[in-house]
């Protein structure tokens, strides 16, 4: 009987290991398929999102417009004033009225880096090799006490994303980001949930993000509406010309 129990226990262990014995390629393929499949994903050429932001009682209205191949425009509105950050595929700019700056200005290096990564329309898991991204399977980890598959995605610029995939759906439920900026490491985390289909592709309608080691500073975005393949003119992503200087009259 002892020998039988040992064999049974060994088989159970092997089955358990085989459940987690995935490759990065297999997990990425299952993730993309779970989100609707690569064909449906690439059939979407533009996306417009609107939602509400809340953090520690502070509320704002947020919006995002994205368009292939690498264009994005984000808005943040409070009390009738709207901050804009946009990237047209090469230039990143902003209008930040909260600081009294109502004219467009170029983004700093750090903000530009974040926005350029956001502008990757399909995300770093799609066409990773062509983009110069490296994907590794890191085994399994936990998110809020639940098991998850963990993928490490190293971008061409050296930034690192850790994707945590639900073992039942294979869709990401958490993404951690590491940026190496001027010799220091900046870490952030985003929790994703309330997935719903839009044009056959799954999108999260709930996102909570902020510093990895300080949950109290995280903000939550609740998406009200996502529209796919809406007409968006390329001009909205381009930096407006500054207003002409006024000439004094004699």
Secondary structure, DSSP 8 states (H G I E B T S, - for coil): -HHHHHHHHHHHHHHHHHHH---HHHHHHHHHHHTT-HHHHHH--EEEEEEEEEETTEEEEEEEEEETTTEEEEEEEETTEEEEEEE-SS-EEEEEGGGTEEEEEE--HHHHHHHHHHT-TT-TTTTHHHHT-EEEEEEEEEETTEEEEEEEEE-TTS-EEEEEEETTT--EEEEEEEEEETTEEEEEEEEEEEEEEETTEEEEEEEEEEETT-GGG-EEEEEEEEEES----GGGGS------------
